[in-house]
Amino acid sequence: MIFFRNREFQANQLEMIADSNNSPLKWERFGRLKLEENQSFSERLGQEEAVLVLLKGKVRLQADATILGETGERKNLFIDPAWTFYLAPQTSYQIEAFRESIVLVVKVFAQKTGPSTLIPPEHIKIKTVGKGTYERIVHTIIDSDFPAGKVLVGETFNQPGLWSSYPPHRHEKNNPPDEYELEEVYHYCLRPQTGFGIQCWYNENHAIEEAFIVKNGDTFVISGGYHPVVAAPGYQLYYFWSLAGEKRILNPFDDPRHRWIKDE
């Protein structure tokens, strides 16, 4: 399975949405954690690095008996930038909510990693990508310069009617320096939440050629293929993205049939 519809999930419980058991993912697991006000959740990581991105609310995290940090409040993800925790493998952590909170959780099997840390909004790299009808804002939270094992993380914001992941690109093959294999997860939110977008997915020989109607809270696993996405008119589209691979080099390979658009 590659596409997961939003569903109700219990508070104070980490719900893993996609992993190797129900999708083509090899390295990565993706889930979300909902905490009610004053609730907490704790666990010990195994041989996985973890990234916890605050989607909504305000939390504090303790890692191995040390307070790693306290976030500011994220009331509206389309306005307020993300607060993020990076956790090294074998870390025991507890996360506590000051008010109702939702946290996206990525776990990736890794050996050599950096230390656990809080990544505040001022450390996010913000960039306008594309132009015209495929302009979007990209917030890169964990890039290849960050001391991690296999993970890369960020957020993309589409204005109504505009495309992103465009020109269509892929990162499914190890063909350096033009392309590096990275699996990816998209998790979508819309403003207003009743809106929708369209996620396309295809490859060169048309063995894959599909389109999905994207709604608030849906999740898409990308193990290969080109994957452009568009927001419906009237609705802002957000998607969280996490990538994992042996080489943490994000160098998307554009579909040669559409690469010319960048030269216009």
Short mmCIF file of the C-alpha atoms (twelve columns), coordinates in Angstrom:
data_MODEL
# 
_entry.id   MODEL 
# 
loop_
_atom_site.group_PDB 
_atom_site.id 
_atom_site.type_symbol 
_atom_site.label_atom_id 
_atom_site.label_alt_id 
_atom_site.label_comp_id 
_atom_site.label_asym_id 
_atom_site.label_seq_id 
_atom_site.Cartn_x 
_atom_site.Cartn_y 
_atom_site.Cartn_z 
_atom_site.pdbx_PDB_model_num 
ATOM 1   C CA . MET A 1   0.000   0.000  0.000   1 
ATOM 2   C CA . ILE A 2   1.227   3.536  -0.713  1 
ATOM 3   C CA . PHE A 3   -1.694  5.844  0.093   1 
ATOM 4   C CA . PHE A 4   -3.196  6.132  3.581   1 
ATOM 5   C CA . ARG A 5   -6.408  8.009  4.285   1 
ATOM 6   C CA . ASN A 6   -6.728  10.112 7.421   1 
ATOM 7   C CA . ARG A 7   -8.499  8.404  10.292  1 
ATOM 8   C CA . GLU A 8   -9.298  9.086  13.914  1 
ATOM 9   C CA . PHE A 9   -6.521  8.125  16.300  1 
ATOM 10  C CA . GLN A 10  -6.355  7.811  20.055  1 
ATOM 11  C CA . ALA A 11  -4.752  10.376 22.322  1 
ATOM 12  C CA . ASN A 12  -1.576  9.517  24.206  1 
ATOM 13  C CA . GLN A 13  -0.737  6.796  21.716  1 
ATOM 14  C CA . LEU A 14  1.844   6.797  18.951  1 
ATOM 15  C CA . GLU A 15  0.106   5.613  15.788  1 
ATOM 16  C CA . MET A 16  2.501   4.309  13.136  1 
ATOM 17  C CA . ILE A 17  0.825   4.970  9.795   1 
ATOM 18  C CA . ALA A 18  3.362   3.583  7.317   1 
ATOM 19  C CA . ASP A 19  6.296   1.194  7.649   1 
ATOM 20  C CA . SER A 20  7.780   -1.880 5.966   1 
ATOM 21  C CA . ASN A 21  4.811   -4.017 7.023   1 
ATOM 22  C CA . ASN A 22  2.191   -2.120 5.023   1 
ATOM 23  C CA . SER A 23  4.206   -0.218 2.389   1 
ATOM 24  C CA . PRO A 24  7.387   -0.409 0.268   1 
ATOM 25  C CA . LEU A 25  9.398   1.501  2.901   1 
ATOM 26  C CA . LYS A 26  12.785  -0.084 3.733   1 
ATOM 27  C CA . TRP A 27  14.400  2.285  6.229   1 
ATOM 28  C CA . GLU A 28  11.699  4.633  7.428   1 
ATOM 29  C CA . ARG A 29  8.639   4.483  9.655   1 
ATOM 30  C CA . PHE A 30  6.122   7.322  9.876   1 
ATOM 31  C CA . GLY A 31  3.448   8.046  12.455  1 
ATOM 32  C CA . ARG A 32  1.761   10.699 14.534  1 
ATOM 33  C CA . LEU A 33  1.174   11.292 18.203  1 
ATOM 34  C CA . LYS A 34  -1.805  13.135 19.673  1 
ATOM 35  C CA . LEU A 35  -1.588  14.425 23.240  1 
ATOM 36  C CA . GLU A 36  -4.331  16.048 25.238  1 
ATOM 37  C CA . GLU A 37  -3.490  18.937 27.574  1 
ATOM 38  C CA . ASN A 38  -1.127  17.798 30.379  1 
ATOM 39  C CA . GLN A 39  -0.792  14.327 28.868  1 
ATOM 40  C CA . SER A 40  2.571   12.716 28.226  1 
ATOM 41  C CA . PHE A 41  3.998   9.865  26.189  1 
ATOM 42  C CA . SER A 42  7.256   8.008  26.720  1 
ATOM 43  C CA . GLU A 43  9.246   5.260  25.029  1 
ATOM 44  C CA . ARG A 44  12.779  4.030  24.459  1 
ATOM 45  C CA . LEU A 45  14.108  4.052  20.921  1 
ATOM 46  C CA . GLY A 46  15.882  1.042  19.520  1 
ATOM 47  C CA . GLN A 47  18.382  1.253  16.693  1 
ATOM 48  C CA . GLU A 48  16.468  4.116  15.114  1 
ATOM 49  C CA . GLU A 49  17.025  7.838  14.998  1 
ATOM 50  C CA . ALA A 50  13.775  9.750  15.423  1 
ATOM 51  C CA . VAL A 51  12.478  13.144 14.349  1 
ATOM 52  C CA . LEU A 52  9.481   14.668 16.142  1 
ATOM 53  C CA . VAL A 53  7.916   17.656 14.377  1 
ATOM 54  C CA . LEU A 54  5.277   19.707 16.184  1 
ATOM 55  C CA . LEU A 55  2.270   20.085 13.909  1 
ATOM 56  C CA . LYS A 56  0.039   21.735 16.502  1 
ATOM 57  C CA . GLY A 57  0.240   22.743 20.164  1 
ATOM 58  C CA . LYS A 58  3.066   23.208 22.645  1 
ATOM 59  C CA . VAL A 59  5.239   20.496 24.225  1 
ATOM 60  C CA . ARG A 60  8.304   19.799 26.334  1 
ATOM 61  C CA . LEU A 61  10.625  16.844 25.799  1 
ATOM 62  C CA . GLN A 62  12.923  15.069 28.236  1 
ATOM 63  C CA . ALA A 63  15.608  12.789 26.787  1 
ATOM 64  C CA . ASP A 64  17.572  10.419 29.026  1 
ATOM 65  C CA . ALA A 65  16.592  12.352 32.177  1 
ATOM 66  C CA . THR A 66  17.623  15.711 30.673  1 
ATOM 67  C CA . ILE A 67  15.149  18.377 29.574  1 
ATOM 68  C CA . LEU A 68  15.988  18.712 25.889  1 
ATOM 69  C CA . GLY A 69  13.751  21.702 25.385  1 
ATOM 70  C CA . GLU A 70  10.345  23.339 25.400  1 
ATOM 71  C CA . THR A 71  8.669   24.529 22.221  1 
ATOM 72  C CA . GLY A 72  6.774   27.679 21.523  1 
ATOM 73  C CA . GLU A 73  3.136   27.276 20.562  1 
ATOM 74  C CA . ARG A 74  2.204   26.312 17.029  1 
ATOM 75  C CA . LYS A 75  -1.387  27.418 16.588  1 
ATOM 76  C CA . ASN A 76  -1.563  27.449 12.786  1 
ATOM 77  C CA . LEU A 77  1.007   25.506 10.777  1 
ATOM 78  C CA . PHE A 78  0.423   27.782 7.756   1 
ATOM 79  C CA . ILE A 79  1.604   30.743 9.855   1 
ATOM 80  C CA . ASP A 80  3.730   29.404 12.714  1 
ATOM 81  C CA . PRO A 81  6.984   27.620 11.805  1 
ATOM 82  C CA . ALA A 82  7.796   24.184 13.162  1 
ATOM 83  C CA . TRP A 83  9.577   23.170 16.337  1 
ATOM 84  C CA . THR A 84  11.435  19.885 15.995  1 
ATOM 85  C CA . PHE A 85  13.278  17.366 18.172  1 
ATOM 86  C CA . TYR A 86  15.994  15.115 16.779  1 
ATOM 87  C CA . LEU A 87  16.662  12.000 18.882  1 
ATOM 88  C CA . ALA A 88  19.616  9.630  18.575  1 
ATOM 89  C CA . PRO A 89  19.131  5.838  18.686  1 
ATOM 90  C CA . GLN A 90  18.728  4.184  22.092  1 
ATOM 91  C CA . THR A 91  17.316  7.394  23.585  1 
ATOM 92  C CA . SER A 92  14.651  7.159  26.284  1 
ATOM 93  C CA . TYR A 93  12.339  10.140 25.992  1 
ATOM 94  C CA . GLN A 94  9.166   11.586 27.438  1 
ATOM 95  C CA . ILE A 95  7.115   14.238 25.676  1 
ATOM 96  C CA . GLU A 96  4.550   16.266 27.626  1 
ATOM 97  C CA . ALA A 97  1.852   18.548 26.184  1 
ATOM 98  C CA . PHE A 98  0.970   21.936 27.680  1 
ATOM 99  C CA . ARG A 99  -2.202  21.954 25.550  1 
ATOM 100 C CA . GLU A 100 -3.707  19.670 22.923  1 
ATOM 101 C CA . SER A 101 -0.871  18.809 20.552  1 
ATOM 102 C CA . ILE A 102 -0.159  16.748 17.443  1 
ATOM 103 C CA . VAL A 103 3.379   15.584 16.700  1 
ATOM 104 C CA . LEU A 104 4.582   13.884 13.524  1 
ATOM 105 C CA . VAL A 105 7.113   11.132 14.204  1 
ATOM 106 C CA . VAL A 106 9.696   9.701  11.797  1 
ATOM 107 C CA . LYS A 107 11.908  6.770  12.777  1 
ATOM 108 C CA . VAL A 108 14.799  5.616  10.598  1 
ATOM 109 C CA . PHE A 109 17.208  2.729  11.140  1 
ATOM 110 C CA . ALA A 110 20.641  4.300  11.538  1 
ATOM 111 C CA . GLN A 111 24.014  3.730  13.186  1 
ATOM 112 C CA . LYS A 112 26.151  6.849  12.931  1 
ATOM 113 C CA . THR A 113 24.094  9.819  14.098  1 
ATOM 114 C CA . GLY A 114 24.448  13.111 15.870  1 
ATOM 115 C CA . PRO A 115 23.338  13.966 19.419  1 
ATOM 116 C CA . SER A 116 19.742  14.520 20.457  1 
ATOM 117 C CA . THR A 117 18.760  18.165 20.129  1 
ATOM 118 C CA . LEU A 118 15.941  20.700 19.825  1 
ATOM 119 C CA . ILE A 119 15.709  22.411 16.425  1 
ATOM 120 C CA . PRO A 120 13.991  25.805 16.888  1 
ATOM 121 C CA . PRO A 121 12.256  27.708 14.057  1 
ATOM 122 C CA . GLU A 122 15.208  30.064 13.546  1 
ATOM 123 C CA . HIS A 123 17.312  27.101 12.391  1 
ATOM 124 C CA . ILE A 124 14.899  26.225 9.561   1 
ATOM 125 C CA . LYS A 125 16.187  27.018 6.070   1 
ATOM 126 C CA . ILE A 126 13.398  28.798 4.190   1 
ATOM 127 C CA . LYS A 127 13.481  29.102 0.407   1 
ATOM 128 C CA . THR A 128 11.129  30.025 -2.423  1 
ATOM 129 C CA . VAL A 129 11.388  27.318 -5.082  1 
ATOM 130 C CA . GLY A 130 10.093  27.408 -8.655  1 
ATOM 131 C CA . LYS A 131 8.261   30.277 -10.315 1 
ATOM 132 C CA . GLY A 132 4.841   31.228 -11.596 1 
ATOM 133 C CA . THR A 133 2.352   28.392 -11.378 1 
ATOM 134 C CA . TYR A 134 4.848   26.068 -9.651  1 
ATOM 135 C CA . GLU A 135 6.215   28.449 -7.028  1 
ATOM 136 C CA . ARG A 136 6.183   27.157 -3.461  1 
ATOM 137 C CA . ILE A 137 7.828   27.810 -0.095  1 
ATOM 138 C CA . VAL A 138 10.089  25.064 1.236   1 
ATOM 139 C CA . HIS A 139 11.125  24.854 4.898   1 
ATOM 140 C CA . THR A 140 14.085  22.494 5.256   1 
ATOM 141 C CA . ILE A 141 14.388  21.361 8.872   1 
ATOM 142 C CA . ILE A 142 17.012  18.614 8.617   1 
ATOM 143 C CA . ASP A 143 19.280  18.739 5.565   1 
ATOM 144 C CA . SER A 144 22.430  16.855 4.595   1 
ATOM 145 C CA . ASP A 145 24.578  19.189 6.728   1 
ATOM 146 C CA . PHE A 146 22.720  18.223 9.902   1 
ATOM 147 C CA . PRO A 147 24.477  15.461 11.911  1 
ATOM 148 C CA . ALA A 148 22.037  12.604 11.363  1 
ATOM 149 C CA . GLY A 149 22.176  9.058  10.036  1 
ATOM 150 C CA . LYS A 150 19.825  8.596  7.077   1 
ATOM 151 C CA . VAL A 151 17.019  11.125 7.531   1 
ATOM 152 C CA . LEU A 152 16.078  14.402 5.806   1 
ATOM 153 C CA . VAL A 153 12.988  16.368 6.874   1 
ATOM 154 C CA . GLY A 154 11.078  19.480 5.859   1 
ATOM 155 C CA . GLU A 155 7.759   21.122 4.996   1 
ATOM 156 C CA . THR A 156 6.390   22.521 1.724   1 
ATOM 157 C CA . PHE A 157 3.644   25.135 1.364   1 
ATOM 158 C CA . ASN A 158 1.577   25.480 -1.847  1 
ATOM 159 C CA . GLN A 159 -0.618  28.484 -2.488  1 
ATOM 160 C CA . PRO A 160 -4.063  27.731 -4.003  1 
ATOM 161 C CA . GLY A 161 -3.887  26.377 -7.535  1 
ATOM 162 C CA . LEU A 162 -0.106  26.018 -7.587  1 
ATOM 163 C CA . TRP A 163 2.092   22.968 -8.156  1 
ATOM 164 C CA . SER A 164 5.101   21.652 -6.289  1 
ATOM 165 C CA . SER A 165 7.552   18.788 -6.722  1 
ATOM 166 C CA . TYR A 166 7.614   20.365 -10.166 1 
ATOM 167 C CA . PRO A 167 8.978   19.888 -12.765 1 
ATOM 168 C CA . PRO A 168 8.179   16.279 -11.864 1 
ATOM 169 C CA . HIS A 169 11.172  14.663 -10.194 1 
ATOM 170 C CA . ARG A 170 12.223  11.352 -8.706  1 
ATOM 171 C CA . HIS A 171 14.982  10.016 -6.438  1 
ATOM 172 C CA . GLU A 172 14.716  6.255  -6.853  1 
ATOM 173 C CA . LYS A 173 18.077  5.201  -8.343  1 
ATOM 174 C CA . ASN A 174 21.684  5.288  -7.199  1 
ATOM 175 C CA . ASN A 175 23.240  7.028  -10.168 1 
ATOM 176 C CA . PRO A 176 25.614  9.635  -8.694  1 
ATOM 177 C CA . PRO A 177 26.003  12.490 -9.095  1 
ATOM 178 C CA . ASP A 178 22.703  12.855 -10.979 1 
ATOM 179 C CA . GLU A 179 20.452  10.850 -8.663  1 
ATOM 180 C CA . TYR A 180 20.521  9.144  -5.253  1 
ATOM 181 C CA . GLU A 181 18.057  6.591  -3.925  1 
ATOM 182 C CA . LEU A 182 15.790  8.051  -1.253  1 
ATOM 183 C CA . GLU A 183 12.413  6.802  -0.105  1 
ATOM 184 C CA . GLU A 184 9.946   9.488  0.971   1 
ATOM 185 C CA . VAL A 185 6.745   10.083 2.893   1 
ATOM 186 C CA . TYR A 186 4.319   12.976 2.343   1 
ATOM 187 C CA . HIS A 187 1.761   13.951 5.000   1 
ATOM 188 C CA . TYR A 188 -0.787  16.588 3.925   1 
ATOM 189 C CA . CYS A 189 -2.800  19.337 5.593   1 
ATOM 190 C CA . LEU A 190 -5.150  21.807 3.915   1 
ATOM 191 C CA . ARG A 191 -6.476  25.263 4.712   1 
ATOM 192 C CA . PRO A 192 -9.476  25.256 4.954   1 
ATOM 193 C CA . GLN A 193 -9.466  21.637 6.046   1 
ATOM 194 C CA . THR A 194 -12.394 20.781 3.751   1 
ATOM 195 C CA . GLY A 195 -10.184 21.345 0.715   1 
ATOM 196 C CA . PHE A 196 -8.230  18.966 -1.479  1 
ATOM 197 C CA . GLY A 197 -5.265  18.617 -3.763  1 
ATOM 198 C CA . ILE A 198 -4.154  16.105 -6.365  1 
ATOM 199 C CA . GLN A 199 -1.078  13.906 -6.012  1 
ATOM 200 C CA . CYS A 200 0.247   12.466 -9.275  1 
ATOM 201 C CA . TRP A 201 2.523   9.438  -9.480  1 
ATOM 202 C CA . TYR A 202 4.028   7.940  -12.649 1 
ATOM 203 C CA . ASN A 203 7.158   6.554  -14.295 1 
ATOM 204 C CA . GLU A 204 8.670   6.582  -17.793 1 
ATOM 205 C CA . ASN A 205 7.151   3.391  -19.163 1 
ATOM 206 C CA . HIS A 206 3.655   4.086  -17.767 1 
ATOM 207 C CA . ALA A 207 3.724   0.975  -15.593 1 
ATOM 208 C CA . ILE A 208 2.838   3.503  -12.898 1 
ATOM 209 C CA . GLU A 209 0.332   6.195  -13.862 1 
ATOM 210 C CA . GLU A 210 -1.997  7.236  -11.064 1 
ATOM 211 C CA . ALA A 211 -3.522  10.291 -9.394  1 
ATOM 212 C CA . PHE A 212 -4.884  10.543 -5.847  1 
ATOM 213 C CA . ILE A 213 -7.292  13.077 -4.388  1 
ATOM 214 C CA . VAL A 214 -5.454  14.401 -1.331  1 
ATOM 215 C CA . LYS A 215 -7.413  15.420 1.756   1 
ATOM 216 C CA . ASN A 216 -6.444  16.810 5.135   1 
ATOM 217 C CA . GLY A 217 -4.455  14.269 7.166   1 
ATOM 218 C CA . ASP A 218 -3.704  11.839 4.318   1 
ATOM 219 C CA . THR A 219 -0.281  10.213 3.893   1 
ATOM 220 C CA . PHE A 220 1.541   9.070  0.737   1 
ATOM 221 C CA . VAL A 221 4.571   6.756  0.523   1 
ATOM 222 C CA . ILE A 222 6.950   7.386  -2.379  1 
ATOM 223 C CA . SER A 223 9.332   4.516  -3.090  1 
ATOM 224 C CA . GLY A 224 9.997   5.610  -6.675  1 
ATOM 225 C CA . GLY A 225 8.543   7.410  -9.667  1 
ATOM 226 C CA . TYR A 226 7.812   11.042 -10.406 1 
ATOM 227 C CA . HIS A 227 5.410   12.641 -7.920  1 
ATOM 228 C CA . PRO A 228 4.167   16.209 -8.626  1 
ATOM 229 C CA . VAL A 229 1.344   17.606 -6.482  1 
ATOM 230 C CA . VAL A 230 -1.105  20.502 -6.926  1 
ATOM 231 C CA . ALA A 231 -3.427  22.420 -4.595  1 
ATOM 232 C CA . ALA A 232 -7.023  22.953 -5.687  1 
ATOM 233 C CA . PRO A 233 -8.026  26.602 -6.277  1 
ATOM 234 C CA . GLY A 234 -9.127  28.233 -3.037  1 
ATOM 235 C CA . TYR A 235 -7.115  25.936 -0.772  1 
ATOM 236 C CA . GLN A 236 -3.607  26.146 0.622   1 
ATOM 237 C CA . LEU A 237 -1.806  22.813 0.656   1 
ATOM 238 C CA . TYR A 238 0.882   21.817 3.129   1 
ATOM 239 C CA . TYR A 239 2.871   18.629 3.136   1 
ATOM 240 C CA . PHE A 240 5.430   17.376 5.579   1 
ATOM 241 C CA . TRP A 241 8.151   15.351 3.880   1 
ATOM 242 C CA . SER A 242 10.698  12.926 5.232   1 
ATOM 243 C CA . LEU A 243 13.301  11.082 3.196   1 
ATOM 244 C CA . ALA A 244 15.680  8.283  4.093   1 
ATOM 245 C CA . GLY A 245 18.538  6.567  2.293   1 
ATOM 246 C CA . GLU A 246 22.106  5.356  2.531   1 
ATOM 247 C CA . LYS A 247 23.331  8.656  1.063   1 
ATOM 248 C CA . ARG A 248 21.755  11.769 2.539   1 
ATOM 249 C CA . ILE A 249 22.037  13.706 -0.717  1 
ATOM 250 C CA . LEU A 250 18.858  15.314 -2.038  1 
ATOM 251 C CA . ASN A 251 19.466  15.900 -5.739  1 
ATOM 252 C CA . PRO A 252 16.098  15.316 -7.441  1 
ATOM 253 C CA . PHE A 253 16.229  13.967 -10.991 1 
ATOM 254 C CA . ASP A 254 13.783  15.936 -13.152 1 
ATOM 255 C CA . ASP A 255 11.706  14.179 -15.784 1 
ATOM 256 C CA . PRO A 256 13.693  14.958 -18.977 1 
ATOM 257 C CA . ARG A 257 10.428  15.521 -20.868 1 
ATOM 258 C CA . HIS A 258 9.532   18.455 -18.607 1 
ATOM 259 C CA . ARG A 259 12.936  19.808 -17.583 1 
ATOM 260 C CA . TRP A 260 12.720  22.554 -20.212 1 
ATOM 261 C CA . ILE A 261 10.165  24.395 -18.048 1 
ATOM 262 C CA . LYS A 262 12.995  25.622 -15.811 1 
ATOM 263 C CA . ASP A 263 14.559  27.459 -18.761 1 
ATOM 264 C CA . GLU A 264 11.487  29.526 -19.577 1 
# 
